[in-house]
Amino acid sequence: MVSKSKILGESAIIFVTTGTTKFSFNRIFLALDNVLINTNWQSKLIIQTTVPLYKWRYKKILHYSSLTPNQLISLIKKSDKIIVHGGFGTINLISKYGRSMPFIVARLKQFNEHVNNHQAEYLRFLRNKLPVDYQKYIFITGELEYSFKKFILEKDPKTILKNRMFNNQKRTELMLKLENYLSAYEDTIDS
């Protein structure tokens, strides 16, 4: 599907949502800012984050500290690229309404981005459910700036999250497996 912005001759939209947690996610912003500046990107960047501490060098930005569900869905539908934190609810919305595969980044405790690494554990589980050529869109550790550059410059891959993860037939099975997986992970932390 060709995006409406491309048909109308408008620049592409990159939408970044980091959820509503009180923790900053400057690691994602620094890497993205560097990529946009170094590639001479000209598209609009729309960001939703409740902790806007990062000072952007890239200037074509709209910032929202919060969005209504309808605003969030609207942005997901019209965005050409989506970069998102590893929150289950946000990924579920993107699987329902997104056109292209999002780039999903886990918030990590070691960077004070969350209280624990549950997003990393969830994304490992999710990545193992995807075909190999889609696993690159799930980012847990590594060189974030390099991964962003590849993601932003590549042709938009069609999303497969809805078919692989969130269809009604597999939802109950997936939730049970996820609960068991997270319980086992919590048991290792408590030990």
C-alpha positions in Angstrom: 0.0 0.0 0.0 1.4 3.4 -1.0 1.0 6.0 1.8 -1.4 8.9 1.4 1.5 11.3 2.0 3.5 9.9 -0.9 0.5 10.1 -3.3 -0.1 13.7 -2.3 3.6 14.6 -2.6 3.9 15.3 1.1 6.9 14.2 3.1 6.7 11.0 5.0 5.8 10.9 8.6 7.8 9.1 11.3 5.8 8.5 14.5 7.6 7.7 17.8 5.7 6.8 20.9 7.4 5.9 24.1 4.2 5.4 26.2 3.0 7.2 29.3 5.6 6.0 31.9 7.5 8.6 34.0 10.9 7.3 32.8 12.8 9.1 30.1 13.9 7.2 26.9 16.7 9.5 25.8 18.6 6.6 24.3 16.0 6.2 21.6 15.9 10.0 21.0 19.6 10.5 20.7 20.0 7.6 18.2 17.1 8.8 16.1 18.2 12.5 16.2 21.7 11.5 15.0 20.3 9.4 12.1 17.9 12.1 11.0 20.6 14.8 11.1 23.3 12.6 9.4 21.0 11.4 6.6 19.7 14.9 5.9 16.2 13.6 6.5 13.4 16.0 5.5 10.2 14.3 6.8 8.0 15.3 9.7 8.7 13.6 13.1 5.8 13.2 15.5 6.7 12.2 19.1 4.5 11.2 22.0 6.4 11.0 25.3 5.5 12.1 28.7 9.1 13.0 29.7 10.4 15.4 27.0 13.9 16.0 28.5 15.8 15.4 25.3 17.0 18.5 23.3 16.5 17.7 19.7 18.7 19.1 16.9 16.3 17.8 14.3 13.7 20.6 13.9 10.7 19.2 12.0 9.1 17.9 15.1 5.6 17.9 16.6 5.6 16.8 20.3 2.7 15.4 22.3 2.9 14.6 26.0 -0.3 12.6 25.7 -2.8 11.5 23.1 -6.3 10.3 23.2 -6.9 6.8 22.0 -8.5 8.2 18.8 -5.5 10.6 18.2 -3.1 7.7 18.7 -4.9 5.4 16.3 -5.1 8.3 13.7 -1.3 8.8 13.9 -0.7 5.1 13.6 -2.8 4.9 10.5 -1.2 7.8 8.7 2.4 7.3 9.7 4.9 5.9 7.1 7.3 4.7 9.8 6.6 3.9 13.5 9.1 3.5 16.3 7.7 2.3 19.5 8.6 1.1 23.0 8.0 -2.5 23.9 4.7 -2.0 25.7 2.1 -4.7 25.0 -0.8 -2.3 24.6 1.0 0.0 22.1 2.2 -3.0 20.1 -1.4 -4.4 20.1 -2.8 -1.1 18.7 -0.1 -0.9 16.0 -0.9 -4.5 15.0 -4.5 -3.5 14.5 -4.1 -0.1 12.7 -0.5 0.1 11.4 0.3 -0.3 7.7 3.9 -1.1 8.0 6.1 -3.1 10.4 7.1 -0.9 13.4 10.6 -0.8 14.9 10.1 -1.8 18.5 12.7 -0.9 21.2 12.7 -2.4 24.7 13.0 0.0 27.6 15.8 -1.4 29.8 16.4 -1.1 33.5 20.2 -0.6 33.0 19.5 2.8 31.4 16.8 3.7 34.0 14.1 3.5 31.4 12.0 1.2 33.5 11.9 -0.6 36.9 12.8 -4.0 35.3 13.4 -5.6 32.0 9.9 -7.0 31.3 9.8 -5.3 27.9 13.0 -7.1 26.9 11.6 -10.4 28.0 8.3 -9.7 26.1 10.2 -8.7 23.0 12.4 -11.8 23.1 9.2 -13.8 23.2 7.6 -11.8 20.4 10.8 -11.9 18.2 10.8 -15.7 18.4 7.3 -15.8 17.0 8.3 -13.8 13.9 9.9 -15.0 10.6 13.7 -14.4 10.6 13.5 -11.5 8.1 11.1 -9.7 10.5 13.1 -10.2 13.7 15.4 -7.2 12.9 12.4 -4.9 13.8 12.6 -6.1 17.5 15.5 -4.3 19.2 16.7 -5.3 22.6 20.5 -4.7 22.6 23.1 -3.6 20.1 23.8 -0.5 18.0 20.6 1.4 18.0 21.7 4.2 15.7 22.8 1.7 13.0 19.5 -0.2 13.3 17.4 3.0 13.1 19.3 4.1 9.9 18.6 0.8 8.2 14.9 0.9 9.3 14.3 4.5 8.2 16.0 4.1 4.8 14.5 0.8 3.8 11.2 0.3 1.9 8.3 0.0 4.3 7.8 -3.7 5.1 4.2 -4.8 5.5 3.2 -5.5 9.1 2.6 -9.1 10.0 2.0 -8.6 13.7 -1.8 -8.8 13.3 -1.6 -12.2 11.6 1.2 -13.6 13.7 0.4 -12.4 17.2 -3.0 -10.7 17.7 -5.6 -12.5 15.7 -8.6 -13.8 17.8 -7.7 -17.5 17.2 -4.3 -17.1 18.7 -4.9 -14.5 21.3 -5.9 -16.8 24.2 -3.1 -19.2 23.4 -0.5 -16.4 23.1 -1.7 -14.8 26.4 -1.3 -18.1 28.3 2.1 -18.7 26.8 3.1 -15.1 27.6 1.9 -15.4 31.2 3.8 -18.6 31.7 6.9 -17.1 30.1 6.8 -14.0 32.4 6.0 -16.1 35.5 9.1 -18.2 34.8 11.1 -15.0 34.3 9.9 -13.6 37.6 10.8 -16.8 39.4 14.4 -16.4 38.2 14.5 -12.9 39.5 13.1 -13.9 42.9 15.6 -16.7 43.3 
